[in-house]
Amino acid sequence: MPPSSTPSSSPSGSLGSAAHLYAEHFVAEDDVLREARARAEELGVAAVSEGVGATLAVLAAAVRARTIVEVGTGAGVSTLCLLRGSAPDGVVTTIDVDGEVQRAAREAVADDGQRSNRARMIGGRALEVLPRLTDGAYDLVFLDGDEREHPACVEQALRLLRPGGLLVLDHALWRGKVADPAARDASTVAVRDLGRTIAEDERWLPALLPGGDGLLLAVKR
């Protein structure tokens, strides 16, 4: 997600409770992830929070993911978390418009001792790349890109996921504003409407988690 439109990964508002902060830091990051996060900060990229990163690893492990699509590389923080949770032969296809961010992600993958062919980096806009990927071939799709493109990306995810595959959408609470009916700015309305659309779509089995800035999960029926 572009830094200009990306909410901070730090909890804010009602999300910043002691319990939330405790949960966010429940799983400590190691040196490799901390280095990746530092590179993200240098590049002005809001990587996933620690709690979201740990959740991504657990989700990838829970669905025994071998094939993952990631929109928004996050300088390698989320990529690493997904790789660590995936099967030993799992591959993350990660899409980002920023070549410098992808170079940082490659460095993080190398630092972690992962085989380079486990992270398939594709440069370009998500809506130009996703249509080229294979129908029903993916176990997990993680969206952390431009919120304006999320509705179209969700439709692509529905096509790409196998039955029982998992969609994960970051920033689903959008700085906590999605829960406030009085918040009517364009980004908040877009995220709120997308969440409602997924919740009402019988093709998905959804849930909304309060970790980080909100994680929307949906299993393809």
PABAFI-303729 format. One record per residue: residue number from 1; x, y, z of N, C-alpha, C, CB in turn; residue in one letter. Coordinates in steps of 0.001 Angstrom, whole numbers. Glycine has a CB too. Example, Ala and Ser with C-alpha at 12.3 -4.5 7.8 and 13.67 -1.06 7.14 Angstrom:
<rs>
(1; (13190; -5690; 7800); (12300; -4500; 7800); (13200; -3300; 7800); (11308; -4473; 9046); 'A');
(2; (12850; -2250; 7080); (13670; -1060; 7140); (12900; 30; 7870); (14084; -598; 5725); 'S');
</rs>
This chain:
<rs>
(1; (853; -1189; 0); (0; 0; 0); (888; 1237; 0); (-964; 6; 1230); 'M');
(2; (593; 2236; -826); (1426; 3426; -883); (1504; 4101; 474); (894; 4399; -1923); 'P');
(3; (2712; 4568; 882); (2843; 5212; 2192); (1875; 6361; 2401); (4238; 5711; 2372); 'P');
(4; (1528; 7093; 1324); (648; 8254; 1486); (-748; 7861; 1929); (567; 9030; 192); 'S');
(5; (-1159; 6618; 1640); (-2517; 6211; 2000); (-2534; 5072; 2997); (-3281; 5809; 768); 'S');
(6; (-1368; 4738; 3544); (-1271; 3597; 4436); (-1397; 4018; 5883); (33; 2869; 4220); 'T');
(7; (-2345; 3456; 6639); (-2421; 3759; 8051); (-1251; 3146; 8782); (-3730; 3267; 8636); 'P');
(8; (-860; 3760; 9889); (226; 3200; 10684); (-115; 1807; 11149); (533; 4088; 11877); 'S');
(9; (926; 932; 11226); (697; -422; 11715); (574; -441; 13232); (1825; -1346; 11268); 'S');
(10; (872; 688; 13894); (734; 739; 15340); (-723; 881; 15727); (1552; 1887; 15920); 'S');
(11; (-1148; 213; 16825); (-2532; 335; 17250); (-2870; 1781; 17588); (-2802; -567; 18451); 'P');
(12; (-4114; 2170; 17315); (-4534; 3532; 17617); (-5959; 3511; 18115); (-4402; 4445; 16384); 'S');
(13; (-6365; 4626; 18737); (-7739; 4743; 19222); (-8076; 3630; 20185); (-8718; 4735; 18062); 'G');
(14; (-9282; 3077; 20051); (-9740; 2040; 20963); (-8935; 762; 20826); (-11196; 1751; 20727); 'S');
(15; (-8220; 623; 19684); (-7413; -575; 19489); (-6158; -549; 20348); (-7037; -722; 18025); 'L');
(16; (-5802; 596; 20902); (-4552; 719; 21625); (-4655; 331; 23086); (-4055; 2106; 21521); 'G');
(17; (-5542; -575; 23447); (-5684; -1006; 24832); (-4485; -1841; 25254); (-6980; -1802; 25020); 'S');
(18; (-4312; -1987; 26575); (-3203; -2789; 27086); (-3300; -4230; 26597); (-3177; -2752; 28618); 'A');
(19; (-4516; -4761; 26550); (-4691; -6139; 26093); (-4298; -6279; 24625); (-6146; -6592; 26296); 'A');
(20; (-4682; -5291; 23823); (-4336; -5330; 22404); (-2825; -5258; 22222); (-5021; -4179; 21647); 'H');
(21; (-2175; -4369; 22933); (-727; -4237; 22834); (-29; -5510; 23296); (-244; -3044; 23657); 'L');
(22; (-555; -6130; 24351); (10; -7391; 24840); (-81; -8450; 23748); (-725; -7868; 26123); 'Y');
(23; (-1244; -8531; 23094); (-1429; -9516; 22037); (-519; -9225; 20845); (-2890; -9544; 21590); 'A');
(24; (-357; -7940; 20512); (477; -7569; 19367); (1920; -8026; 19545); (436; -6062; 19155); 'E');
(25; (2409; -8023; 20769); (3814; -8357; 21024); (3964; -9727; 21682); (4457; -7290; 21905); 'H');
(26; (2896; -10526; 21646); (2902; -11834; 22311); (3973; -12752; 21728); (1528; -12497; 22191); 'F');
(27; (4127; -12715; 20419); (5176; -13501; 19750); (6298; -12543; 19364); (4616; -14263; 18480); 'V');
(28; (7458; -12714; 19992); (8574; -11802; 19752); (9208; -12058; 18386); (9627; -11946; 20857); 'A');
(29; (9548; -10997; 17690); (10221; -11137; 16403); (11704; -11405; 16601); (10017; -9882; 15549); 'E');
(30; (12273; -12164; 15675); (13700; -12440; 15739); (14473; -11359; 14982); (14012; -13840; 15160); 'D');
(31; (15803; -11507; 14944); (16650; -10476; 14341); (16354; -10278; 12858); (18114; -10833; 14526); 'D');
(32; (16060; -11351; 12142); (15813; -11235; 10702); (14561; -10397; 10443); (15666; -12635; 10059); 'V');
(33; (13502; -10660; 11178); (12284; -9878; 11003); (12478; -8434; 11453); (11134; -10515; 11775); 'L');
(34; (13230; -8244; 12529); (13483; -6873; 12978); (14271; -6090; 11933); (14239; -6877; 14312); 'R');
(35; (15240; -6749; 11284); (16002; -6089; 10223); (15106; -5762; 9035); (17175; -6972; 9773); 'E');
(36; (14231; -6700; 8674); (13306; -6449; 7577); (12391; -5279; 7908); (12479; -7703; 7270); 'A');
(37; (11932; -5215; 9143); (11057; -4119; 9565); (11809; -2787; 9528); (10505; -4382; 10984); 'R');
(38; (13085; -2805; 9908); (13887; -1578; 9866); (14057; -1096; 8424); (15268; -1810; 10517); 'A');
(39; (14273; -2023; 7497); (14384; -1636; 6085); (13068; -1045; 5582); (14786; -2851; 5219); 'R');
(40; (11954; -1634; 6008); (10651; -1105; 5616); (10486; 335; 6095); (9523; -1985; 6179); 'A');
(41; (10871; 600; 7330); (10752; 1954; 7871); (11626; 2928; 7100); (11129; 1975; 9353); 'E');
(42; (12828; 2494; 6721); (13724; 3361; 5945); (13110; 3715; 4592); (15088; 2678; 5740); 'E');
(43; (12349; 2784; 4030); (11729; 2999; 2726); (10364; 3689; 2827); (11577; 1674; 2009); 'L');
(44; (9912; 3947; 4050); (8614; 4582; 4236); (7443; 3650; 4004); (8494; 5748; 3329); 'G');
(45; (7684; 2347; 4191); (6652; 1341; 3991); (6087; 911; 5341); (7211; 124; 3220); 'V');
(46; (4771; 912; 5478); (4132; 453; 6706); (3941; -1056; 6615); (2766; 1179; 6942); 'A');
(47; (4916; -1796; 7152); (4815; -3254; 7145); (3737; -3702; 8126); (6175; -3901; 7500); 'A');
(48; (3317; -4959; 7988); (2334; -5491; 8927); (2879; -5414; 10351); (1963; -6950; 8566); 'V');
(49; (1989; -5302; 11319); (2405; -5258; 12712); (2927; -6622; 13149); (1241; -4815; 13611); 'S');
(50; (3568; -6657; 14308); (4109; -7917; 14812); (3011; -8956; 14999); (4842; -7689; 16129); 'E');
(51; (1894; -8521; 15565); (794; -9454; 15797); (207; -9979; 14503); (-287; -8792; 16610); 'G');
(52; (82; -9108; 13513); (-435; -9543; 12216); (544; -10500; 11551); (-702; -8332; 11303); 'V');
(53; (1835; -10211; 11653); (2831; -11107; 11087); (2745; -12499; 11678); (4213; -10548; 11299); 'G');
(54; (2628; -12570; 12994); (2501; -13871; 13651); (1215; -14570; 13215); (2526; -13707; 15182); 'A');
(55; (144; -13809; 13066); (-1127; -14386; 12627); (-1018; -14929; 11204); (-2247; -13339; 12707); 'T');
(56; (-336; -14206; 10327); (-155; -14684; 8962); (569; -16026; 8928); (613; -13657; 8146); 'L');
(57; (1601; -16155; 9759); (2329; -17426; 9804); (1426; -18564; 10266); (3544; -17313; 10732); 'A');
(58; (618; -18308; 11291); (-291; -19336; 11805); (-1343; -19698; 10756); (-976; -18855; 13102); 'V');
(59; (-1892; -18692; 10072); (-2912; -18956; 9059); (-2346; -19776; 7899); (-3492; -17638; 8536); 'L');
(60; (-1135; -19428; 7458); (-511; -20191; 6379); (-287; -21636; 6805); (821; -19547; 5963); 'A');
(61; (122; -21834; 8065); (322; -23187; 8568); (-1005; -23931; 8702); (1041; -23149; 9914); 'A');
(62; (-2052; -23212; 9125); (-3344; -23849; 9370); (-3961; -24399; 8086); (-4300; -22859; 10019); 'A');
(63; (-3772; -23689; 6967); (-4320; -24178; 5692); (-3289; -24993; 4911); (-4805; -23000; 4836); 'V');
(64; (-2126; -25218; 5551); (-1042; -25981; 4919); (-721; -25423; 3536); (-1420; -27473; 4814); 'R');
(65; (-533; -24129; 3520); (-387; -23417; 2258); (897; -23803; 1533); (-414; -21921; 2499); 'A');
(66; (747; -24119; 273); (1877; -24359; -617); (1970; -23255; -1672); (1750; -25739; -1291); 'R');
(67; (836; -22630; -1955); (797; -21574; -2971); (86; -20361; -2376); (75; -22064; -4278); 'T');
(68; (793; -19250; -2336); (297; -18032; -1696); (494; -16860; -2658); (1027; -17770; -334); 'I');
(69; (-493; -15982; -2711); (-365; -14704; -3422); (-387; -13587; -2396); (-1509; -14515; -4481); 'V');
(70; (553; -12673; -2515); (631; -11513; -1621); (620; -10249; -2467); (1911; -11571; -721); 'E');
(71; (-299; -9340; -2173); (-339; -8036; -2831); (155; -6994; -1841); (-1780; -7693; -3341); 'V');
(72; (1337; -6433; -2127); (1994; -5523; -1195); (3066; -6265; -430); (979; -4895; -228); 'G');
(73; (4311; -6110; -855); (5400; -6934; -323); (5815; -6540; 1082); (6592; -6853; -1230); 'T');
(74; (5577; -5272; 1462); (5926; -4855; 2820); (7400; -4962; 3132); (5167; -5663; 3802); 'G');
(75; (8231; -4832; 2091); (9689; -4922; 2240); (10130; -6257; 2824); (10193; -3793; 3120); 'A');
(76; (9279; -7257; 2726); (9670; -8604; 3128); (9167; -9066; 4472); (11110; -8696; 3131); 'G');
(77; (8579; -8186; 5266); (8118; -8590; 6598); (6985; -9615; 6478); (7644; -7353; 7411); 'V');
(78; (5928; -9257; 5774); (4820; -10186; 5616); (5217; -11382; 4756); (3620; -9476; 5004); 'S');
(79; (6067; -11162; 3759); (6526; -12264; 2918); (7191; -13341; 3757); (7494; -11758; 1847); 'T');
(80; (8072; -12928; 4656); (8760; -13887; 5527); (7787; -14623; 6426); (9807; -13180; 6375); 'L');
(81; (6846; -13897; 6993); (5878; -14534; 7892); (5067; -15593; 7148); (4935; -13478; 8508); 'C');
(82; (4650; -15282; 5935); (3905; -16241; 5134); (4767; -17442; 4756); (3365; -15569; 3880); 'L');
(83; (6013; -17191; 4384); (6920; -18284; 4038); (7155; -19206; 5229); (8254; -17731; 3536); 'L');
(84; (7361; -18617; 6389); (7645; -19424; 7577); (6468; -20307; 7968); (8015; -18525; 8741); 'R');
(85; (5253; -19852; 7680); (4090; -20658; 8017); (3712; -21659; 6949); (2935; -19777; 8286); 'G');
(86; (4195; -21467; 5744); (3792; -22325; 4628); (4529; -23651; 4668); (4047; -21627; 3293); 'S');
(87; (4105; -24560; 3795); (4754; -25859; 3680); (6218; -25676; 3264); (4004; -26755; 2661); 'A');
(88; (7077; -26674; 3545); (8499; -26538; 3205); (8758; -26247; 1732); (9226; -27789; 3588); 'P');
(89; (7863; -26693; 869); (8013; -26415; -561); (7083; -25296; -1014); (7744; -27676; -1377); 'D');
(90; (6543; -24548; -72); (5609; -23481; -407); (6274; -22322; -1122); (4938; -22983; 834); 'G');
(91; (5491; -21641; -1952); (5977; -20489; -2722); (5029; -19318; -2496); (6087; -20828; -4249); 'V');
(92; (5594; -18153; -2205); (4823; -16914; -2101); (5058; -16102; -3366); (5220; -16095; -824); 'V');
(93; (4000; -15862; -4118); (4045; -14958; -5269); (3662; -13582; -4757); (3086; -15432; -6438); 'T');
(94; (4622; -12668; -4712); (4388; -11376; -4080); (4488; -10264; -5115); (5391; -11138; -2933); 'T');
(95; (3496; -9378; -5102); (3312; -8359; -6138); (3470; -6973; -5527); (1921; -8500; -6816); 'I');
(96; (4273; -6135; -6169); (4452; -4770; -5679); (4890; -3885; -6843); (5496; -4721; -4516); 'D');
(97; (4447; -2636; -6827); (4821; -1705; -7894); (6202; -1112; -7684); (3806; -593; -7994); 'V');
(98; (6746; -1221; -6474); (7994; -553; -6102); (9153; -1545; -6148); (7880; 79; -4693); 'D');
(99; (10060; -1352; -7095); (11203; -2246; -7226); (12126; -2208; -6026); (11976; -1905; -8456); 'G');
(100; (12278; -1042; -5406); (13151; -929; -4239); (12602; -1743; -3070); (13313; 543; -3831); 'E');
(101; (11285; -1721; -2912); (10643; -2515; -1861); (10854; -4001; -2114); (9136; -2197; -1781); 'V');
(102; (10767; -4410; -3367); (10993; -5819; -3679); (12444; -6222; -3476); (10578; -6110; -5105); 'Q');
(103; (13364; -5329; -3770); (14774; -5633; -3487); (14986; -5847; -1994); (15691; -4498; -3994); 'R');
(104; (14341; -5028; -1177); (14432; -5200; 273); (13845; -6545; 694); (13707; -4052; 1000); 'A');
(105; (12755; -6930; 52); (12135; -8215; 366); (13064; -9373; -3); (10794; -8356; -370); 'A');
(106; (13722; -9274; -1152); (14678; -10321; -1538); (15794; -10440; -509); (15272; -10027; -2929); 'R');
(107; (16249; -9305; -10); (17303; -9317; 1002); (16815; -10000; 2273); (17773; -7887; 1313); 'E');
(108; (15570; -9735; 2667); (15017; -10373; 3861); (14909; -11879; 3676); (13645; -9786; 4194); 'A');
(109; (14461; -12312; 2507); (14345; -13746; 2227); (15713; -14408; 2290); (13701; -13983; 847); 'V');
(110; (16730; -13753; 1732); (18089; -14295; 1777); (18611; -14349; 3207); (19029; -13455; 908); 'A');
(111; (18376; -13289; 3973); (18830; -13257; 5370); (18231; -14390; 6187); (18474; -11922; 6010); 'D');
(112; (17024; -14794; 5822); (16333; -15849; 6563); (16773; -17244; 6128); (14833; -15709; 6386); 'D');
(113; (17641; -17313; 5144); (18110; -18615; 4678); (17100; -19358; 3827); (18478; -19460; 5843); 'G');
(114; (16083; -18642; 3348); (15082; -19272; 2487); (15630; -19401; 1068); (13760; -18456; 2488); 'Q');
(115; (15243; -20457; 377); (15623; -20590; -1030); (14985; -19456; -1824); (15191; -21979; -1600); 'R');
(116; (15752; -18880; -2722); (15258; -17715; -3456); (14031; -18046; -4297); (16353; -17156; -4347); 'S');
(117; (13892; -19309; -4741); (12744; -19653; -5584); (11459; -19844; -4791); (13039; -20906; -6362); 'N');
(118; (11527; -19676; -3468); (10318; -19740; -2659); (9581; -18404; -2637); (10660; -20167; -1243); 'R');
(119; (10242; -17347; -3065); (9616; -16020; -3135); (9649; -15557; -4582); (10341; -14986; -2199); 'A');
(120; (8515; -15577; -5226); (8387; -15200; -6633); (7949; -13746; -6687); (7371; -16126; -7392); 'R');
(121; (8891; -12860; -6982); (8628; -11420; -6980); (8168; -10964; -8355); (9882; -10637; -6551); 'M');
(122; (7012; -10317; -8414); (6493; -9786; -9667); (6241; -8296; -9489); (5191; -10528; -10103); 'I');
(123; (6884; -7492; -10332); (6683; -6054; -10284); (5486; -5637; -11114); (7924; -5332; -10763); 'G');
(124; (4718; -4685; -10597); (3575; -4179; -11348); (2362; -3982; -10460); (3234; -5120; -12481); 'G');
(125; (1315; -3389; -11051); (62; -3179; -10328); (-661; -4506; -10174); (-837; -2150; -11058); 'R');
(126; (-1293; -4647; -9031); (-1960; -5913; -8724); (-2983; -6282; -9791); (-2639; -5835; -7362); 'A');
(127; (-3759; -5307; -10241); (-4841; -5606; -11179); (-4338; -5868; -12592); (-5830; -4468; -11201); 'L');
(128; (-3048; -5657; -12820); (-2446; -6065; -14085); (-1829; -7464; -13969); (-1378; -5045; -14523); 'E');
(129; (-1401; -7823; -12753); (-713; -9101; -12549); (-1690; -10224; -12195); (335; -8963; -11447); 'V');
(130; (-2625; -9965; -11300); (-3521; -11026; -10816); (-4264; -11749; -11936); (-4525; -10444; -9854); 'L');
(131; (-4771; -11040; -12957); (-5491; -11757; -14011); (-4634; -12763; -14771); (-6062; -10776; -14979); 'P');
(132; (-3303; -12655; -14651); (-2422; -13581; -15364); (-2153; -14860; -14567); (-1106; -12895; -15688); 'R');
(133; (-2598; -14900; -13311); (-2354; -16068; -12465); (-3444; -17117; -12683); (-2291; -15658; -10976); 'L');
(134; (-3133; -18355; -12295); (-3968; -19503; -12649); (-5183; -19650; -11741); (-3148; -20768; -12601); 'T');
(135; (-6321; -19912; -12330); (-7568; -20138; -11596); (-7430; -21299; -10604); (-8717; -20418; -12576); 'D');
(136; (-7955; -21088; -9382); (-8072; -22161; -8403); (-6771; -22805; -7985); (-8947; -23193; -8931); 'G');
(137; (-5660; -22087; -8158); (-4345; -22692; -7922); (-3710; -22279; -6600); (-3419; -22334; -9042); 'A');
(138; (-4401; -21470; -5794); (-3768; -20887; -4614); (-4517; -21244; -3333); (-3684; -19374; -4758); 'Y');
(139; (-3723; -21413; -2279); (-4256; -21772; -964); (-4587; -20548; -127); (-3266; -22645; -220); 'D');
(140; (-3881; -19450; -352); (-4052; -18247; 478); (-3749; -17022; -363); (-3133; -18289; 1739); 'L');
(141; (-4566; -15995; -235); (-4322; -14694; -863); (-4327; -13639; 231); (-5395; -14372; -1965); 'V');
(142; (-3236; -12861; 307); (-3111; -11801; 1307); (-3079; -10458; 590); (-1832; -11997; 2184); 'F');
(143; (-4012; -9566; 948); (-4118; -8254; 324); (-3674; -7166; 1293); (-5554; -7996; -147); 'L');
(144; (-2632; -6430; 911); (-2143; -5307; 1708); (-1698; -4196; 759); (-968; -5748; 2649); 'D');
(145; (-2478; -4006; -300); (-2135; -3003; -1293); (-3021; -1775; -1194); (-2229; -3591; -2673); 'G');
(146; (-3266; -1154; -2327); (-4064; 66; -2409); (-5530; -272; -2113); (-3918; 736; -3815); 'D');
(147; (-6100; 352; -1090); (-7475; 24; -687); (-8484; 326; -1790); (-7850; 795; 573); 'E');
(148; (-8135; 1237; -2694); (-9045; 1557; -3792); (-9190; 390; -4766); (-8556; 2795; -4535); 'R');
(149; (-8208; -497; -4785); (-8241; -1638; -5694); (-8744; -2916; -5025); (-6864; -1874; -6263); 'E');
(150; (-9016; -2843; -3727); (-9393; -4051; -2999); (-10630; -4763; -3556); (-9633; -3705; -1570); 'H');
(151; (-11712; -4056; -3900); (-12880; -4786; -4409); (-12556; -5644; -5636); (-13985; -3805; -4756); 'P');
(152; (-11819; -5067; -6579); (-11439; -5841; -7761); (-10466; -6950; -7403); (-10825; -4932; -8820); 'A');
(153; (-9559; -6694; -6443); (-8612; -7728; -6016); (-9331; -8883; -5322); (-7555; -7130; -5080); 'C');
(154; (-10385; -8576; -4567); (-11149; -9630; -3901); (-11825; -10523; -4935); (-12199; -9023; -2945); 'V');
(155; (-12342; -9946; -5998); (-12934; -10753; -7066); (-11883; -11630; -7724); (-13601; -9855; -8113); 'E');
(156; (-10689; -11099; -7902); (-9601; -11911; -8441); (-9233; -13038; -7468); (-8369; -11031; -8734); 'Q');
(157; (-9227; -12715; -6182); (-8895; -13728; -5174); (-9895; -14874; -5205); (-8858; -13102; -3772); 'A');
(158; (-11158; -14549; -5394); (-12187; -15584; -5475); (-11911; -16539; -6639); (-13578; -14946; -5630); 'L');
(159; (-11404; -16002; -7714); (-11059; -16826; -8872); (-9804; -17646; -8620); (-10866; -15952; -10104); 'R');
(160; (-8835; -17046; -7943); (-7533; -17686; -7764); (-7531; -18778; -6698); (-6510; -16650; -7411); 'L');
(161; (-8353; -18624; -5667); (-8327; -19558; -4548); (-9011; -20873; -4900); (-8992; -18936; -3330); 'L');
(162; (-8470; -21954; -4377); (-9156; -23244; -4431); (-10309; -23214; -3437); (-8176; -24425; -4120); 'R');
(163; (-11301; -24100; -3575); (-12324; -24227; -2527); (-11659; -24542; -1183); (-13357; -25336; -2896); 'P');
(164; (-12023; -23814; -152); (-11373; -23955; 1143); (-10158; -23067; 1306); (-10977; -25370; 1354); 'G');
(165; (-9797; -22349; 241); (-8685; -21401; 320); (-9059; -20171; 1133); (-8243; -20984; -1077); 'G');
(166; (-8045; -19440; 1583); (-8244; -18361; 2550); (-7837; -17007; 1992); (-7464; -18644; 3815); 'L');
(167; (-8750; -16052; 2090); (-8466; -14648; 1794); (-8163; -13927; 3104); (-9663; -13972; 1046); 'L');
(168; (-7093; -13123; 3115); (-6731; -12315; 4284); (-6558; -10877; 3818); (-5421; -12849; 4979); 'V');
(169; (-7317; -9967; 4408); (-7296; -8556; 4030); (-6838; -7723; 5225); (-8697; -8089; 3536); 'L');
(170; (-5704; -7039; 5077); (-5164; -6215; 6168); (-5831; -4842; 6181); (-3630; -6061; 6027); 'D');
(171; (-5710; -4133; 7312); (-6266; -2786; 7512); (-7787; -2767; 7356); (-5636; -1803; 6521); 'H');
(172; (-8416; -3845; 7795); (-9867; -3967; 7629); (-10653; -3089; 8592); (-10283; -5403; 7812); 'A');
(173; (-9976; -2518; 9604); (-10636; -1569; 10513); (-10212; -128; 10238); (-10324; -1927; 11965); 'L');
(174; (-9233; 45; 9377); (-8789; 1365; 8882); (-8656; 2412; 9987); (-9760; 1873; 7833); 'W');
(175; (-7612; 2210; 10786); (-7326; 3104; 11919); (-8456; 3133; 12932); (-7062; 4512; 11421); 'R');
(176; (-9242; 2082; 12976); (-10365; 2012; 13896); (-11589; 2777; 13440); (-9949; 2512; 15215); 'G');
(177; (-11511; 3432; 12260); (-12611; 4294; 11832); (-13777; 3538; 11215); (-12107; 5297; 10853); 'K');
(178; (-13541; 2305; 10740); (-14620; 1539; 10113); (-15780; 1336; 11087); (-14096; 177; 9621); 'V');
(179; (-15463; 1189; 12375); (-16500; 949; 13382); (-17265; 2206; 13766); (-15885; 350; 14612); 'A');
(180; (-16833; 3370; 13288); (-17469; 4640; 13633); (-18378; 5087; 12489); (-16402; 5727; 13942); 'D');
(181; (-19698; 5008; 12647); (-20602; 5383; 11549); (-20426; 6822; 11087); (-22032; 5173; 11971); 'P');
(182; (-19889; 7664; 11973); (-19715; 9067; 11605); (-18508; 9283; 10687); (-19564; 9914; 12857); 'A');
(183; (-17616; 8299; 10602); (-16438; 8416; 9738); (-16860; 8127; 8306); (-15299; 7443; 10190); 'A');
(184; (-16835; 9167; 7453); (-17367; 9031; 6094); (-16351; 9427; 5028); (-18617; 9875; 5941); 'R');
(185; (-15065; 9473; 5374); (-14077; 9768; 4339); (-14042; 8615; 3345); (-12668; 10007; 4959); 'D');
(186; (-13508; 8878; 2151); (-13603; 7926; 1045); (-12953; 6582; 1370); (-12961; 8513; -194); 'A');
(187; (-11768; 6606; 1984); (-11071; 5349; 2267); (-11826; 4521; 3297); (-9648; 5626; 2760); 'S');
(188; (-12316; 5173; 4358); (-13065; 4455; 5387); (-14326; 3841; 4805); (-13419; 5389; 6546); 'T');
(189; (-15058; 4598; 4013); (-16290; 4092; 3407); (-15987; 2908; 2490); (-17006; 5210; 2619); 'V');
(190; (-14896; 3010; 1727); (-14543; 1932; 806); (-14221; 645; 1558); (-13352; 2344; -61); 'A');
(191; (-13443; 758; 2635); (-13076; -428; 3414); (-14307; -998; 4115); (-11976; -86; 4450); 'V');
(192; (-15142; -115; 4687); (-16362; -564; 5367); (-17297; -1284; 4386); (-17092; 638; 6016); 'R');
(193; (-17493; -702; 3213); (-18395; -1296; 2224); (-17872; -2647; 1749); (-18576; -352; 1027); 'D');
(194; (-16560; -2758; 1564); (-16000; -4027; 1114); (-16202; -5103; 2171); (-14509; -3875; 787); 'L');
(195; (-15973; -4759; 3434); (-16206; -5720; 4502); (-17638; -6202; 4526); (-15851; -5117; 5832); 'G');
(196; (-18575; -5272; 4375); (-19994; -5638; 4359); (-20312; -6524; 3158); (-20876; -4375; 4334); 'R');
(197; (-19727; -6204; 2015); (-19968; -7000; 805); (-19489; -8435; 993); (-19265; -6364; -409); 'T');
(198; (-18300; -8604; 1567); (-17776; -9953; 1797); (-18635; -10693; 2816); (-16312; -9893; 2278); 'I');
(199; (-19042; -9993; 3871); (-19858; -10620; 4914); (-21191; -11121; 4368); (-20104; -9636; 6049); 'A');
(200; (-21717; -10441; 3356); (-23033; -10789; 2804); (-22952; -11713; 1594); (-23772; -9534; 2419); 'E');
(201; (-21744; -12036; 1162); (-21552; -12858; -29); (-21486; -14329; 377); (-20263; -12438; -792); 'D');
(202; (-22426; -15123; -84); (-22508; -16525; 315); (-21346; -17365; -205); (-23803; -17113; -166); 'E');
(203; (-20541; -16797; -1074); (-19376; -17522; -1580); (-18233; -17530; -566); (-18902; -16904; -2892); 'R');
(204; (-18337; -16690; 463); (-17298; -16565; 1475); (-17825; -16966; 2855); (-16761; -15131; 1507); 'W');
(205; (-16948; -17499; 3687); (-17210; -17693; 5122); (-16259; -16747; 5856); (-16999; -19224; 5578); 'L');
(206; (-16765; -15584; 6335); (-15887; -14521; 6820); (-15816; -14404; 8347); (-16340; -13218; 6254); 'P');
(207; (-14760; -13705; 8786); (-14614; -13286; 10182); (-13718; -12055; 10196); (-14018; -14442; 11081); 'A');
(208; (-13920; -11193; 11192); (-13118; -9977; 11329); (-12372; -10034; 12655); (-14010; -8696; 11246); 'L');
(209; (-11048; -9939; 12598); (-10205; -9978; 13793); (-9658; -8589; 14083); (-9047; -10990; 13619); 'L');
(210; (-9499; -8225; 15369); (-9044; -6885; 15713); (-7528; -6715; 15732); (-9586; -6513; 17035); 'P');
(211; (-6758; -7731; 15362); (-5301; -7617; 15396); (-4782; -6533; 14476); (-4670; -8931; 15027); 'G');
(212; (-3691; -5878; 14890); (-3117; -4810; 14090); (-4147; -3733; 13825); (-2572; -5353; 12779); 'G');
(213; (-4387; -3436; 12554); (-5409; -2476; 12153); (-6636; -3207; 11614); (-4854; -1500; 11095); 'D');
(214; (-6794; -4454; 12022); (-7932; -5264; 11613); (-7565; -6226; 10502); (-9072; -4379; 11169); 'G');
(215; (-7923; -7495; 10677); (-7710; -8521; 9658); (-9060; -9126; 9305); (-6711; -9621; 10152); 'L');
(216; (-9427; -9025; 8048); (-10640; -9677; 7565); (-10240; -11008; 6938); (-11409; -8772; 6537); 'L');
(217; (-10787; -12085; 7458); (-10521; -13419; 6933); (-11776; -13928; 6246); (-10070; -14391; 8060); 'L');
(218; (-11598; -14662; 5159); (-12737; -15247; 4467); (-12286; -16507; 3758); (-13362; -14245; 3467); 'A');
(219; (-12974; -17615; 4053); (-12692; -18888; 3392); (-13606; -19001; 2182); (-12892; -20100; 4366); 'V');
(220; (-13038; -19394; 1060); (-13849; -19623; -140); (-14622; -20922; 29); (-12960; -19671; -1424); 'K');
(221; (-15927; -20833; -40); (-16783; -22021; 142); (-16646; -22968; -1050); (-18269; -21604; 322); 'R');
</rs>
